[in-house]
Amino acid sequence: MTGPADTPLRAALSALRTELGIPADFPAGVLAEAADAARKPALSGHEDATDLPFLTIDPPASTDLDQAMHLERRPQGYRVHYAIADVAAFVRPGGALDAEAHRRVNTLYFPDGRVPLHPASLSEGAASLLPGETRPAVLWEIDLDAEGRTVSTRVRRALVRSRARLDYAGVQRQIDNGTAETSLALLKDIGTLREKQETVRGGISLDVPEQEIIERAGTYGLAYRAPLPADGWNAQISLLTGMAAARLMKESGTGILRTLPVAPDGAVARLRRSAEALHIDWPHHVPYAQVVRSLDPRRTSHAAFLQECTTLLRGAGYTVFENGELPTPAVHAAVADLYTHCTAPLRRLVDRYACELCLAAAADREPPEWALTALPALPKEMAEGTRRANTVERECVDLVEAALLKDRVGAVFEAYVVDVKEQDPTTGTVHIDDPAIVARVEGGTAALPLGRRLRVRLTQADPGSSKVLFAPA
C-alpha cells in the first residue's frame, strides 16, 4: 500500500496534472462571482415544493449532490419526483464563472482530491441538494403506468428540501431488510419495472465490476466493486429522466442529444469469439442484450465478458439539432431510445444547457439566447472534456497500480486473461484479484488463453515513469 506522503506517487500525480493541463485553483474573480451568487441566487419563478420529502443517494463522501428523488404510488402506477440542482440559478451567462465552467467541462477525480467544475461555495454549498437545506432545483414529475411506461412528463423550477442523504450500500440494506420508508422502498419496484422496459426496448446496462481507488487510514489501494442492485435501480431513474428530456427537446425542435451508433458487425463478431473463449453460452438466435442480462458480474469469466462488451459502447458523443431536424444517429444504441444528459449539472457542463432547453420546451417558449448561442460549440467541448476525464481516470489507476507493485518486480501472480489482442495474440490484458490489478501482459511465445488462468511475472512498475507490465511466467 502507499499513501499521500509517498513522494514518488505524489510527484507523479502532480506531473500528471501538469501534463494534462488540469486547472489548479479557481481564479480570484471566479471565486468572488461564485460567492456572490451563493448569497444571492436568481430565484424568480421557483415554486415551493419543500413539502416533498426528498432524499439523495450518492457515494458516502459526496457533497456535490446533483439529484434528489421522492417516489409515490398512484392508483394507476407511480409518480417520480426528481429534483436536479438548478445551476443556472447561480451562473451568470457570459460571466467569469460561466467561462471557467466551459474551460473545465467536467469535475475530475484524482486519488488526492477532486478538481471541481464549479467552486466549492456552489458545488458543495449553495447549489448542492444537501439535507435540511432549501435549494433551487429543476423539478421533474414523471408519471408511469403500472408497467413502468412513461405516461406524462412535467418540468419546472422549484425550491426543494432534501430530508436524508443516503449511500448505495445503506439503501440496499434498508430495502433488503424491509426497513426502507415507502418512497425508498418504491425505488426497487420502479427500478425493476424500468429494467423490464429496457429489455422491451432492446437497451442494455452493463454491470461491469469497477476497478476503483480506495483510501483507508491515509493509504491508497485498489479494489473491485461490482454494482449493487440499488445502483441499477437508481441509474434507471436518471435514464428515465434523460429519455423524458430528449423527448421534450424533440417536440420543441431544439436540443442536444447523447448519441451512440449501433456497433458494427465486426465488433459483434469479435464479441462472439470472446464469448466462445470464455465459455459464455450465446446461441445465434439470442440478442446480445439478452446474453448480457443473464451474466453474473461476480463470476470472473462473466466479468471478463462484460468488460469486453464495453467495446460496443465506443463512439458515444453529443449531437445538437435545431429546426426539428434530428441528427443521424439520433438514438443512443445502449439506451435504445432518444436520450440526453441532464441530471448532473454540478459535475458536467452540458447538463445545465439541457435543463434550460427542457424548461423552455415545457413552458412552450423559446430557449434563452445564452443557451442557444452556446449550443453549437458544446459537442466539441464535451468531447474534449470527456477525453480528459477518461484519461485522468485511467492514468490515476495506472499510477496507483505502479505504486502498489513497485517493490515486487519479478514476483509471480495468479491472473485471469480478460482480453487478447487480435493482431498479436501473445499480447493482452490480465485481471489479478489481489491486489486488484488490470494490466497489460506481453512477451510470451504462445497465444494467450482468453478466459483462462495464467501465472504472470511482474516485469515493470515505476510510478511516474512506466506503467505496470506483466509477462507469462
Secondary structure, 3 states (H helix, E strand, C coil): CECCCCHHHHHHHHHHHHHHCCCCCCCHHHHHHHHHHHHCCCCCCCEECCCCCEEEECCCCCCCCCEEEEEEEECCEEEEEEEEECHHHCCCCCCHHHHHHHHHCECEEECCEEECCCCHHHHHHHCCCCECCEEEEEEEEEEEECCCCEEEEEEEEEEEEEEEEECHHHHHHHHHHCCCCHHHHHHHHHHHHHHHHHHHHCCCCCCCCEEEEEEECCEEEEEEECCCHHHHHHHHHHHHHHHHHHHHHHHHCCEEEEEECCCCHHHHHHHHHHHHHCCCCCCCCCCHHHHHHCCCCCCHHHHHHHHHHHHHHCCCEEEEECCCCCCCCCCECCCCECCCCCCCCCCEHHHHHHHHHHHHHHCCCCCCHHHHHHHHHHHHHHHHHHHHHHHHHHHHHHHHHHHHHCCCCCCEEEEEEEEECCCCCCCEEEEECCCCEEEEECCCCCCCCCCCEEEEEEEEEECCCEEEEEEEC
